[in-house]
Amino acid sequence: MAARTGRPRGFDRDAALEQAMLLFWERGYDTVSIRDLTEAMGITAPSLYTAFSDKQSLFEEAVEAYARRYGAYIQEAIETEPTAYRAVRRLLAQAAIQQTLPGRPAGCLILNGATNHTTASGSIAADLRARRTQTSSLIEGMILADIERRELPADTDAHALATFSVAVWQGLSQLARDGHDRQDLEDVVATAMTTWPTGNP
């Protein structure tokens, strides 16, 4: 009788995806092998391919799961806060919490998932970069709106301020991965927000 190569009995796709997400979050895309994934997910390689097609598709789905479960604070801050200052302050404050969660890898999957990528994983790095760029663009749009409403000085450089904000966001992730605790990150956020142009609420 031929060996079965489908999903194991009782296969929990969501639980397997969670384990893959945690592994990618901790180690990044390129350093994780199919063997690493199957061991973490508790399935065979054929089962992985049946459920997720391939490693890249699995990573892309893991990033989407991460964005929903751990990265929703980004969109929430931008959509719910009335000014750019308050949106960025909330985004960075939440990042300090999310990037130092007990029992979870330090840092951010979207920021660190493909830092040192190979040519073969260029599309993975490009997708993560596009996500970061979108955040910067949304912040810049809020800053421009605040300038129009005179919430910020007319000579505020919206692009530079948005870039600075994203640089702090990315820096928090690296600090977390280097072992800094939440208080350290919160101190960085507090200092960064003092550099905003006067006139913020």
C-alpha positions in Angstrom: 0.0 0.0 0.0 1.4 3.4 -0.9 2.3 5.7 1.9 -0.1 8.6 2.5 1.3 12.0 1.8 -1.7 14.2 2.7 -2.4 16.1 5.9 -2.1 14.2 9.2 -5.3 13.2 11.0 -6.4 16.0 13.2 -4.4 18.6 11.2 -5.0 22.1 12.6 -4.1 24.6 9.9 -4.4 27.7 12.0 -2.1 26.2 14.7 0.4 25.1 12.1 0.4 28.6 10.6 0.9 30.2 14.1 4.0 28.0 14.6 5.4 29.0 11.2 4.7 32.7 11.9 6.6 32.5 15.2 9.5 30.8 13.5 9.7 33.4 10.6 9.3 36.2 13.2 12.2 34.9 15.2 14.6 34.0 12.4 13.5 35.7 9.2 12.6 34.2 5.9 15.9 33.1 4.4 17.3 31.3 7.4 14.3 29.1 7.9 14.3 25.8 6.0 11.4 23.5 5.1 12.8 21.1 7.6 12.7 23.8 10.3 9.1 24.6 9.4 7.9 21.0 9.4 9.5 20.4 12.8 7.9 23.5 14.3 4.5 22.9 12.7 4.5 19.1 13.5 3.7 18.1 10.0 5.5 16.4 7.1 6.9 18.3 4.0 4.1 16.9 1.8 1.5 18.1 4.2 3.1 21.5 4.2 3.0 21.7 0.5 -0.6 20.4 0.4 -1.8 23.0 2.9 0.4 26.0 1.9 1.8 25.3 -1.6 5.4 26.4 -0.9 7.6 28.2 1.6 7.0 31.6 0.0 3.2 31.2 0.1 3.4 30.1 3.7 5.5 33.1 4.6 3.1 35.5 2.9 0.2 33.9 4.7 2.2 34.1 8.0 2.8 37.8 7.4 -0.9 38.4 6.9 -1.7 36.5 10.1 0.9 38.6 11.9 -0.5 41.8 10.6 -4.0 40.9 11.8 -2.9 39.6 15.2 0.0 41.7 16.2 0.2 44.6 13.7 -3.3 45.9 13.7 -2.2 48.7 16.0 -0.6 50.5 13.0 -3.8 50.9 11.0 -5.8 51.6 14.2 -3.5 54.5 15.2 -3.7 56.1 11.8 -7.4 55.6 11.3 -8.7 56.6 14.8 -6.4 59.4 16.0 -7.3 62.9 14.9 -3.8 64.3 14.3 -0.5 62.9 13.0 1.2 63.7 16.3 -1.3 61.6 18.3 -1.3 58.8 15.6 2.5 58.5 15.6 2.6 58.6 19.4 0.1 55.8 19.7 1.7 53.8 16.9 5.1 54.0 18.6 3.8 53.4 22.1 2.0 50.3 20.8 5.1 49.1 19.0 7.0 49.3 22.2 4.5 46.9 23.7 4.1 44.5 20.7 7.8 44.2 20.1 8.5 43.1 23.7 5.6 40.7 24.3 6.5 37.9 26.8 6.6 34.5 25.1 6.9 36.0 21.6 10.0 36.8 19.5 11.4 40.2 20.0 11.0 42.9 17.4 8.6 42.9 14.4 8.2 40.4 11.6 7.3 43.1 9.0 10.4 45.1 9.9 12.8 42.2 10.3 11.4 39.3 8.3 13.8 39.8 5.3 16.5 42.1 6.5 19.4 40.2 4.8 17.6 38.7 1.9 19.0 36.8 -1.0 18.3 37.4 -4.7 15.9 34.5 -4.6 13.8 36.1 -1.9 13.8 39.6 -3.4 10.1 39.6 -3.9 9.6 38.8 -0.2 11.7 41.7 0.8 9.9 44.0 -1.7 6.5 43.1 -0.2 7.7 43.9 3.3 9.3 47.1 2.1 6.0 48.1 0.5 4.2 47.6 3.7 6.6 49.9 5.5 6.5 52.4 2.7 2.7 52.5 2.9 2.8 53.3 6.7 5.2 56.1 6.0 2.9 57.5 3.2 -0.1 57.3 5.5 1.7 59.2 8.2 2.9 61.8 5.7 -0.6 62.3 4.5 -1.8 63.0 8.0 1.0 65.5 8.6 0.1 67.3 5.4 -3.5 67.5 6.5 -2.4 68.9 9.9 -0.4 71.5 8.1 -3.5 72.5 6.1 -5.5 72.7 9.3 -2.7 74.7 11.0 -2.2 72.0 13.6 1.4 72.0 12.5 3.6 74.9 11.3 3.4 75.8 7.6 7.1 75.1 7.2 6.9 71.5 8.5 8.7 69.1 6.2 6.0 66.4 6.0 8.2 63.9 4.2 11.1 64.2 6.6 8.9 64.0 9.7 7.1 60.9 8.4 10.5 59.3 7.5 11.8 60.1 11.0 8.7 58.6 12.6 9.2 55.3 10.6 12.9 55.3 11.4 12.0 55.4 15.1 9.5 52.6 14.6 12.1 50.5 12.9 14.7 51.3 15.5 12.4 50.1 18.3 12.3 46.7 16.6 16.1 46.5 16.5 16.4 47.6 20.1 14.0 44.9 21.1 15.9 42.3 19.2 19.1 43.5 20.9 17.5 42.7 24.3 16.2 46.1 25.4 13.1 45.9 27.5 9.8 47.7 27.1 10.8 50.6 29.4 13.8 51.3 27.2 11.6 51.4 24.1 9.1 53.7 25.8 11.8 56.1 26.8 12.9 56.3 23.2 9.3 57.0 22.2 9.0 59.8 24.7 12.2 61.4 23.6 11.3 61.1 19.9 7.9 62.8 20.4 9.6 65.8 21.9 11.3 66.5 18.6 8.0 67.2 16.8 7.3 70.7 15.6 5.6 73.0 18.1 1.9 73.4 17.8 1.0 69.7 18.3 -2.0 69.0 20.5 
